[in-house]
Every structure is written in structure tokens, then in C-alpha cells.
Amino acid sequence: MTSEPRYAPTESTHVTAVSAGAALVFTWDADARIEVRDLGGEVVIEANAAGLRTLAGHLLVLAGDGVPDGSHLHLEDSNGLEDGSVGLVLERSDEG
């Protein structure tokens, strides 16, 4: 008896960035939707489940062992974020 997976694997997009000589690989789920809005006194990040997994993955890459202080990822309108979103920078800062 053979069993088939219940869900097809999620397609993804990989982007490799180099920061201080370290190669960082960021992955987006194919169906990820992430929107960032500035409401004046607070920022709202709205995402579907795939988008939340994608953001969590980006943060885990930046939190990885050996990732240099100051490593960062820019997400922008139509470049990782939904149209109309304000830009978002995820940055590692180990200095207190």
C-alpha cells in the first residue's frame, strides 16, 4: 500500500543575499501575501498563513548562528509586499 502526501509541497521563491561575507537565503511561499500599513501611531502587518510563515522564516534566517550584526532584508511595495504597502526592513542588531 502506498500513501500519498495529503498536501502538495508549497512552491517557493529563494533569494540569496550576502551580508559581510555571509550568504543568507530568504524563502517566500508561493502563495504568501504580506501587507504593511502605517496607521500613524502604529504599523500593521497583515498576512495570510503563508505570509506569516514566510516572515517567520526571514526572522529565523536573521537570527541564525554566525549571521553578522547589521544584516538586514528590505521588503517593499511589489518586492515581497503587496501593492500599496509601506516599506519594511528586518534587521539584526546584537548591540544593546
Backbone as CSV, one residue per row, in Angstrom:
resi,resn,N_x,N_y,N_z,CA_x,CA_y,CA_z,C_x,C_y,C_z
1,MET,0.853,-1.181,0.000,0.000,0.000,0.000,0.894,1.238,0.000
2,THR,0.654,2.127,-0.931,1.425,3.370,-0.979,0.550,4.501,-0.476
3,SER,1.203,5.409,0.201,0.445,6.566,0.668,0.954,7.802,-0.046
4,GLU,0.042,8.673,-0.344,0.389,9.927,-0.996,0.298,11.040,0.031
5,PRO,1.101,12.082,-0.127,1.012,13.191,0.823,-0.372,13.822,0.772
6,ARG,-0.823,14.264,1.922,-2.134,14.900,1.988,-2.139,16.249,1.287
7,TYR,-1.010,16.935,1.300,-0.919,18.258,0.691,0.279,18.295,-0.232
8,ALA,0.125,18.962,-1.342,1.252,19.129,-2.260,2.261,20.077,-1.613
9,PRO,3.551,19.873,-1.882,4.543,20.791,-1.307,4.319,22.210,-1.808
10,THR,4.581,23.152,-0.946,4.416,24.558,-1.306,5.574,24.991,-2.189
11,GLU,5.260,25.580,-3.321,6.303,26.154,-4.159,6.847,27.375,-3.449
12,SER,8.094,27.697,-3.725,8.666,28.851,-3.050,9.653,29.564,-3.954
13,THR,9.984,30.780,-3.544,10.986,31.589,-4.213,12.126,31.780,-3.232
14,HIS,13.351,31.565,-3.686,14.522,31.725,-2.831,15.313,32.938,-3.306
15,VAL,15.774,33.745,-2.364,16.634,34.875,-2.668,17.855,34.766,-1.762
16,THR,19.038,34.823,-2.353,20.266,34.776,-1.573,20.841,36.179,-1.495
17,ALA,21.093,36.631,-0.263,21.703,37.940,-0.041,23.034,37.716,0.661
18,VAL,24.003,38.549,0.376,25.305,38.434,1.032,25.483,39.628,1.937
19,SER,25.769,39.341,3.214,25.974,40.391,4.208,27.260,40.088,4.953
20,ALA,28.234,40.967,4.833,29.531,40.811,5.494,30.117,39.429,5.214
21,GLY,29.980,38.973,3.967,30.548,37.697,3.572,29.686,36.486,3.866
22,ALA,28.592,36.651,4.586,27.703,35.528,4.905,26.577,35.478,3.886
23,ALA,26.324,34.300,3.322,25.216,34.131,2.379,23.956,33.814,3.167
24,LEU,22.940,34.632,3.013,21.664,34.447,3.698,20.610,34.095,2.657
25,VAL,19.898,33.010,2.849,18.888,32.568,1.892,17.508,32.819,2.478
26,PHE,16.745,33.679,1.828,15.379,34.007,2.248,14.414,33.315,1.298
27,THR,13.363,32.724,1.851,12.416,31.942,1.059,11.006,32.489,1.226
28,TRP,10.289,32.609,0.122,8.891,33.026,0.123,8.029,31.855,-0.313
29,ASP,6.978,31.539,0.446,5.985,30.581,-0.027,5.302,31.207,-1.244
30,ALA,4.974,30.391,-2.230,4.395,30.890,-3.483,3.102,31.661,-3.254
31,ASP,2.306,31.243,-2.275,1.014,31.891,-2.053,1.045,32.905,-0.918
32,ALA,2.255,33.340,-0.525,2.386,34.315,0.571,1.812,35.668,0.162
33,ARG,1.059,36.254,1.073,0.538,37.604,0.889,0.839,38.371,2.154
34,ILE,1.617,39.472,2.016,2.019,40.289,3.160,1.759,41.745,2.817
35,GLU,1.039,42.427,3.689,0.771,43.855,3.508,1.192,44.582,4.778
36,VAL,1.858,45.724,4.610,2.288,46.542,5.741,1.661,47.921,5.585
37,ARG,0.954,48.347,6.647,0.301,49.659,6.621,0.786,50.492,7.798
38,ASP,0.979,51.778,7.551,1.342,52.747,8.586,0.080,53.503,8.957
39,LEU,-0.384,53.323,10.191,-1.612,53.981,10.641,-1.320,55.227,11.475
40,GLY,-0.116,55.765,11.348,0.229,56.995,12.056,0.917,56.738,13.377
41,GLY,0.295,56.000,14.263,0.910,55.709,15.552,1.292,54.257,15.713
42,GLU,0.918,53.444,14.731,1.277,52.037,14.785,1.381,51.476,13.380
43,VAL,2.100,50.386,13.267,2.277,49.702,11.985,1.514,48.391,12.060
44,VAL,0.779,48.084,11.010,0.027,46.839,10.937,0.658,45.961,9.859
45,ILE,0.998,44.737,10.239,1.457,43.745,9.276,0.326,42.737,9.153
46,GLU,-0.282,42.685,7.985,-1.395,41.781,7.726,-0.924,40.748,6.715
47,ALA,-1.111,39.467,7.038,-0.628,38.422,6.147,-1.509,37.192,6.254
48,ASN,-1.539,36.419,5.161,-2.204,35.127,5.233,-1.244,34.144,5.911
49,ALA,-1.679,32.887,6.097,-0.847,31.910,6.807,0.510,31.731,6.129
50,ALA,0.524,31.658,4.800,1.790,31.506,4.071,2.679,32.727,4.257
51,GLY,2.073,33.907,4.307,2.831,35.134,4.535,3.444,35.174,5.926
52,LEU,2.683,34.721,6.922,3.218,34.677,8.284,4.365,33.675,8.385
53,ARG,4.235,32.521,7.735,5.337,31.551,7.722,6.561,32.133,7.019
54,THR,6.331,32.865,5.952,7.425,33.496,5.215,8.154,34.504,6.093
55,LEU,7.406,35.381,6.775,8.040,36.356,7.670,8.792,35.663,8.803
56,ALA,8.191,34.624,9.373,8.856,33.883,10.444,10.166,33.281,9.940
57,GLY,10.148,32.767,8.724,11.359,32.212,8.139,12.437,33.265,7.948
58,HIS,12.038,34.468,7.490,13.002,35.564,7.316,13.649,35.914,8.655
59,LEU,12.840,35.990,9.703,13.373,36.327,11.021,14.308,35.236,11.532
60,LEU,13.975,33.971,11.282,14.848,32.876,11.706,16.181,32.893,10.953
61,VAL,16.160,33.267,9.670,17.416,33.403,8.927,18.281,34.460,9.588
62,LEU,17.710,35.614,9.891,18.469,36.700,10.505,18.939,36.348,11.913
63,ALA,18.214,35.486,12.609,18.575,35.087,13.972,19.582,33.936,13.995
64,GLY,19.941,33.412,12.839,20.812,32.244,12.768,22.210,32.492,13.308
65,ASP,22.830,31.407,13.752,24.212,31.461,14.235,25.132,31.950,13.123
66,GLY,26.032,32.842,13.471,27.017,33.339,12.520,26.539,34.451,11.619
67,VAL,25.269,34.852,11.744,24.773,35.968,10.927,25.297,37.262,11.543
68,PRO,25.990,38.072,10.758,26.608,39.279,11.306,25.605,40.349,11.746
69,ASP,25.998,41.084,12.774,25.234,42.237,13.233,25.040,43.193,12.056
70,GLY,23.850,43.743,11.921,23.560,44.687,10.839,23.010,44.027,9.581
71,SER,22.994,42.689,9.533,22.393,42.018,8.378,20.922,42.381,8.323
72,HIS,20.410,42.593,7.131,19.026,43.042,7.021,18.413,42.637,5.687
73,LEU,17.108,42.754,5.639,16.333,42.460,4.434,15.327,43.576,4.246
74,HIS,15.303,44.166,3.053,14.328,45.207,2.704,13.150,44.559,1.992
75,LEU,11.962,44.805,2.495,10.728,44.387,1.827,9.998,45.655,1.421
76,GLU,9.528,45.693,0.181,8.909,46.906,-0.345,7.664,46.572,-1.141
77,ASP,6.901,47.603,-1.429,5.732,47.513,-2.309,6.144,46.799,-3.595
78,SER,5.481,45.722,-3.919,5.735,44.923,-5.129,7.080,44.198,-5.109
79,ASN,7.796,44.199,-3.985,9.046,43.458,-3.848,8.988,42.705,-2.522
80,GLY,8.097,41.714,-2.473,7.916,40.938,-1.249,6.666,41.318,-0.487
81,LEU,6.141,42.525,-0.754,4.928,43.003,-0.082,3.852,43.315,-1.121
82,GLU,2.622,43.352,-0.671,1.501,43.684,-1.548,1.591,45.130,-2.026
83,ASP,0.997,45.394,-3.193,0.922,46.766,-3.715,0.293,47.681,-2.674
84,GLY,0.847,48.878,-2.527,0.312,49.855,-1.591,0.907,49.755,-0.193
85,SER,1.755,48.745,0.049,2.375,48.587,1.362,3.472,49.622,1.571
86,VAL,3.709,49.978,2.823,4.877,50.791,3.161,6.056,49.832,3.317
87,GLY,7.259,50.337,3.133,8.453,49.504,3.221,8.669,48.973,4.634
88,LEU,9.320,47.833,4.697,9.629,47.192,5.975,11.055,46.672,5.900
89,VAL,11.856,46.973,6.914,13.221,46.468,6.987,13.320,45.571,8.211
90,LEU,13.780,44.348,7.986,14.060,43.408,9.084,15.568,43.427,9.267
91,GLU,16.040,43.792,10.462,17.482,43.944,10.673,17.912,43.305,11.974
92,ARG,19.051,42.644,11.932,19.647,42.060,13.136,20.511,43.115,13.808
93,SER,20.326,43.272,15.119,21.121,44.212,15.894,21.471,43.548,17.212
94,ASP,22.724,43.153,17.360,23.176,42.478,18.577,23.716,43.439,19.616
95,GLU,23.824,44.701,19.261,24.311,45.695,20.222,23.172,46.133,21.117
96,GLY,23.447,46.219,22.405,22.425,46.529,23.398,22.029,47.934,23.407
